[in-house]
């Protein structure tokens, strides 16, 4: 078996016996944010130092070049074996996250190499966010590195009506690597403890270390009294590194990824209409937003010093355009009140990924009323180009033919309970993202065991209120 080499237990020197417990899925992804009791604590400071400058990763395929930077200690553990077996049995998951990582992995790996940090850390966003910089958990964590607002503020990631630094690829990566480096220093150079602290909060891991010292016991991750979720997250990272190092040995393959930058930074000279900028450069909206998710609106606002990311092929044209582009008028921010529906007769044209739930959230409408007004069910799958009536939803929902519905408790509650299915999603990947079980999703959404999901389909992803 491919994982037989993992049968030795590092802590005991003996053979690990196969578990008699029934097979289980790996624990859902956990946010790395500091625990509530530690949020008031200042993240450990990094001592200023000049990082080593290793040579650039060699080779044409980034996935094949990345293992040259791997340096985490191998842990021959039953936890790693379980995670490895799961990856071997779920090749679609690895292909999905490998594809999602394509625009960002070269930059993250290059930053790790520049700072002399383990290359395995480039795989951490796979676990945290599926390498999707727009992901927001119901608990408030956001971005590639899943920062909570309290932690991100302490690390200098700004949040304004125009910009969210947690979602910005450059700023969030810089903050995450600084934080991980500080944690590694705090825990005497132990990278596994640093990753554990990134997940559980450094105060939690420090207390576990103090307890071990007090009892004269070993101080390593596998000996500490930490949660199963934290232990398994580290095991998952190590299992991913094993697969990336030798995918064929485990019956897996990774889609080839050019070992070259996918984007370049372009500095803007003043307030800029981002939609117009992308249009002038002939960059499609999806590509531009994927590279610039930190900009919350289609404008940089009054900020003078700002930058955007553009595909490498567009960088030269972008710099020429920016040099002659006059500042754009800054739009007025409209207060976001939840009780004011759109004007009568207004419609929304469905785009790929839209669902009745996401449309209702966008226009602050009740999803059941919106569905009734359009002769649909809340779970109806929408087609790109389809027109959805917005302003009429209020009157239609109160007509005699409409079924009475309970108003949503709050927009915050609605966001915490729903998710619009995206291309390539499965119940398992969604369950990991929202820290629930597949059985929970099936029960809350009345789904059959092998029911296919459709892009745009709304799912309840947390216990109904």
N, C-alpha and C positions, 0 to 999 in steps of 0.2 A: 504494500500500500504506500501511496505517495507520502503519507505523513508518518510512516513508521519511525523515522528519525526523531520525531518529536516525542517518542514514548519514554525517554529518560527524564527523570525529575531532577532538576538542578538542585533543589533544596535538600533532597534526601540521598541522591546518588543511586536510588533503586529504580525499578521499573514502575511506571504508572499503570495500574490496573484499569481496564476499561470500566467506565462508569456504569453502574447498574440502573441509574436513573433513566427515564424515557428521554429520547432525543428532544432537544428544545432549540428554539431560535436564539441567536445572540440577543443580548439585552438591547432595548431601544437606545438610540443615540442620546447622550446626555449633554446638556449645555455645560460649557466650561466655566460659566460665570461663578463668581464668588458666592458662597452661601449667604443667605440673608444676614446671619449674625456677623459675617466678616465684611459686609459691603462698606462699613465705615472705615475699614482699615486701608491704609495707603498701600498700593502694590509695591513690592520690593524694588528698590532703585537699582539700575544697572550702572556699574562702575564704568566710566568712560575709558574706552580702550580702542586701539586701532586693530580692527579685525584682520585676520590673515586674508590674503588674496589668492586663493587657489586658481589653477587654470580652469578655463571654461569646460563644461562637460563635453567630452569628445564623442563623436559618432553622429550619424544622420537621424537616428530615431531616439527621441528623448526618453522613451520608456526603457530602452536598452542602455542608455547612457547614465540614467539616474542612479542605478545601484553603485556606481563608482564612488558616490558621495555617502553611501550608507555607512553608519558607524555605531549605531545603537548596539548594546550587548545583546547577544542572542539569549532568549529565555526558553528553555526546553520545558514547557509547562503544559498541563492538560488544558488550561484556558486557551492557550494559543492553538493547540491542536483542534479544539472545538471550532474556533473561528475559522481556521484554515479549511476544515471539512465543509463548513457552511459555504465558503467561497467556492470551493471545488464543485459543490452541488448547485450553485446559482450563478452560472456564467453570464446570464443576461444582466445581472446587477453590476458586475465588474465592467462590462462593456458600456453600460449606461453612464456610470460615474467617470469612466475613462474619457468618454466623449464629452461630458460636461466640463471636464478639467482642461480640455484642449486650449481654450483661449488664455488660461491663467497659469498653467503648470510651469511653463518655461520661466515666467517671471518669478514665481515663488521659489522654484529650484535655484534660480540664479542668485536670488537674495540670500538663500541659505548658504550657497557656496561662497558668496562674497563675505559673509559673516563667519565662515568656518563652523557652521552648525550642521547637525546630522541631516542628510538628505531625506531620511525617513519622514521628517516633519512636513515635507511637501505633501505627504499622504494624509495628514491630519484633517484638512478640509473635506476630504472624501467622507470621513466619519461625521464631522461636525455639520456639514451643510450639503453633502453630495456635490460639492464644488459649484453650488448655485449661489451667487452673491445676492440674490434677491430674497432668499429664504428668510422668513421670520417665524419663530416658534410661538405657540400660544403663551409662552412664559416671558416673552419680550426679547429673547436673543435674536440677533439679526446678522446677516452677511456671511461671507465665506467662513469666517472664524467664529461666528455666533457669539458676538459680544453682547452682554447686557448693558443697558444704558449707564448704570452706576460704574461698572468697570471701565467702560469706554471713556467716560468723562475723566476719570482719574488718569487714563493713558493719553489724554489729549485729543481724542476723536470728537470733533465738533458735531453738534446737531442744531440745525436751524430750519426755518420753514422752507429753505431752498436746498439744503444739503444735509445728508446723513453720512458722516464719516465711517460708520460701521459697515456701510454697503460699498464704500469706495475701495476698489481693489488695491490701490497703492497704499493708501493711508491705513487701512485695516491690516494689511500684511505687515507693514512696518511696525505697527503697534503690537501685533501678535508675536512677532519674532523678538521684539524688545522684551515683552512680558515673559516669553519662554526663556530667554537668556537670563533674565533676572531671577526667575524661579530656579534655573539650574545652578546659579551662583548661590542662592539661598540654601539649597539642599546639597551643598558640598560637591557639586559637579555631577550629580546623579540625574541623567536625562529622563529616566523612567519616572522618577519622583516628580520631576518638573512637569511632565505630561499629565501625571495624575493630579497635580495641584492645579493645572490649567483647567481640568475638568471639575474637580471637587472644591476648589478654593484653597489657597495656600495655607490659610489658617487651619483648615481641616487636616491637611497632611502634616503640618507642623505639630499639631497636637498629638497625632498618631506617632510621630517620631519621638517626641518627648516621652510619651508613655513607654515606648520600647526602650529608650535609654534608661528610664527610671527602673525598669525591670531587667536591665542588662541583657536585652535580647537583640537579635540581628536587626539592622536598619536597612531594609531594602523593601521595595514595593510589595513583593510577594509575602513578606513576613508581617507587614503592617496590618493593623485593624482598620481597613478601609471598606467602603461599600463594594458590593459585587459589581455594580454598574461601572465604577471607576476602574476596578481591576480588569473588567472585560473590555473597556475602551482601550486600555493600553495593550491588551492581548490582541485586539482587533488591528491596531496599528502595526504590531509586529507580524501578524499574519499577512497583512497586505504587503509588507516589505518582502516577505518570503515569496509571495506570488509574483511581485514585480521583478524580483531577482531571477526567478526561474519559472516563468508561467507555463512553459510546455511540460515541465516535470509534473505539474499539477493538473494537466489536461485543460489548460486555459490559454487564452490568447488576448493580447492587448492591441487595439487598433493603432497602427503606426501613427506617430505624432512627430512632425518635423522638429528637429532640435534647433529651433530658431525663434526669435521673438514674434509674437502674434500681433503686438501693438506697439505704438510709440506715444509718448506724451507730447502734447502741444499746448503751449502756454497761450492764454487768451489775453487780450490787451484791455478789456473792459467788459461791462455787462453784455452778455451774448445770448441771442435767441438760439438755443441748441437745435431746435427742429429745423430752423432755416439753415444753420451751419451744416447739419447732416445732409440736408437736401442739396445744397450747393456742391457738396463733395460726392454726391451720388452714393451715400452710405445708407443702406436700408435701416428702417427704424429699429428692427429687432437687434441687428448687429450693434448699432450705436448704443442702445440702451443696455445691452449685455456688457459692454465695455465701460459704461458710465452709469451704473445703477445708483451711485451716490447722489446724483442730481435728482431731487424729488419732483421737480417740475421741469418743463421744457425750456427753462431759462436759468441763467446763473444768478439772477437777482442783482442786487447792488454791489456785490463783491467785485472788486477791481482785479485782484490777483487770483486767477483761477486757471485750471487746466483741464483738458479732456484727453481721453485716450481714443486713438483712431487706428484702424488697421495699418500695418506697416506700408502697404501699397498706396495708402492715401496720405501718408505723413507729409511728404514734400508739398503736395497740393494744399494741404491744410495750413501749413505755415505760410505759404504765399497768400492764401485767402485771408487768414487772420491779420496779416500785415496791412491789408488794405480795407479791412472790414470796419465800418464805423460802429461805435457803441449802440446797442439796441435799447430802445425805451424799456424801462423796467415795469412789468405789469403790476397792477395793484392786486394784492392778495385779498381774496374774498373770505370773510369769516365763514368757517365751516359749521353751519348750524344744522342739526339733525332733523328738525321738524319741517323744513321748507321743501316741498316737492318741486320738480321741474315744472316749467310752464306748460299749460295744456297744449297738446299737439306735438310736443317735442318727442323725437325718436332717437334711438341708439342703433347704429349699424354694427352688427356682430362681427367681431374679429376672431382670429384663431385663438383658442384658449379661453374665450368668454363663456360664461354660464349665467343663468338667471341670478345666481347668488352673487357673483362678482359684479354684475351690472347693478343689482340692488344696492350693494355696498357703495359703489361709486357714486350713485345718485341719492343715497340715503333714503331708500325706499324699502318697504316690507316685501320680502321675496314672494310670499304667498299672494299678496295683492297684485304684485307685478305679474306673476304667472297667470292669475285669474283674468286680469285685464287683457292679456294677450291670448287667452284661450289655451294656455299651456299648463303643464304640471311643473312644480318647482324643480323636479329632477329631469325635465325635458332636455335633450341634447340639442344645442343650437348649431346652425350652419353659418359659416362666414358669409357676410353679405345680407343676412336676414335682418329685417327691421323690427325693433322692439319698441312699442309705444310706451312712453314714460309718463307724460303728464296726465294721461287718461286713467292711469292705474288707480287713482284715488276714488274717482267717481264710479268706476267700474266695480271696484271692490265693495262699494257700499250699496250697489244696486240690489234689487230683490233676488236676482238670479245668482248673485255671488254668495258663496259660503262664508259665514263669519269666520274670521281668523283672529288669533291672539297677536297683538302687536309685539314686535321684538322687544326684549327687555332693554337692550342698549346696543349701539353699534359695536362697542367693545366686546360684548358677549357674543355677538354674531361672528365677529372675526375669529374669536377663540374657538368656535365650534365648527367652522366650515372650511373646506379646501376645494379648489377647482382642480380636477385631475388634469395633468399635463401629459404630453406625448412621452411614452416610455415608462410612465408610472406603473407601479403594481401595488397591491394592498400591502405587501411587505415593505417596500421602500417608503410608502406613506406612513405606515405604522412606526418605522424607525424614526422618521422625521418628527413625528408628533408624540413619541414616547408612549405609545399605546400598543396593544396587541392586535394581531390580524383578526382574532375572534371578536375583539371589541368592535372593530370597524364593520365586520360582517353583521354583528348584532344591531349596532346603532343604525346601519343603513339597509338592513334587511336584504343582505346580499347572499347569494349562494357561494359555496366553497370555491368553485372555479369560474365564477362569473367574470367576464371581461369588463374592463373599465374603458370609458370613452373620454377623449379629451374634452374638457369643459364640464364634465359631469361633477356636480357638487357632492361632497362627502362630509358627513358629520365626523369630526376627528377628535372630539373630547366629549365627556359624559354630558348628555343633554341636561339643561338646567331643570 
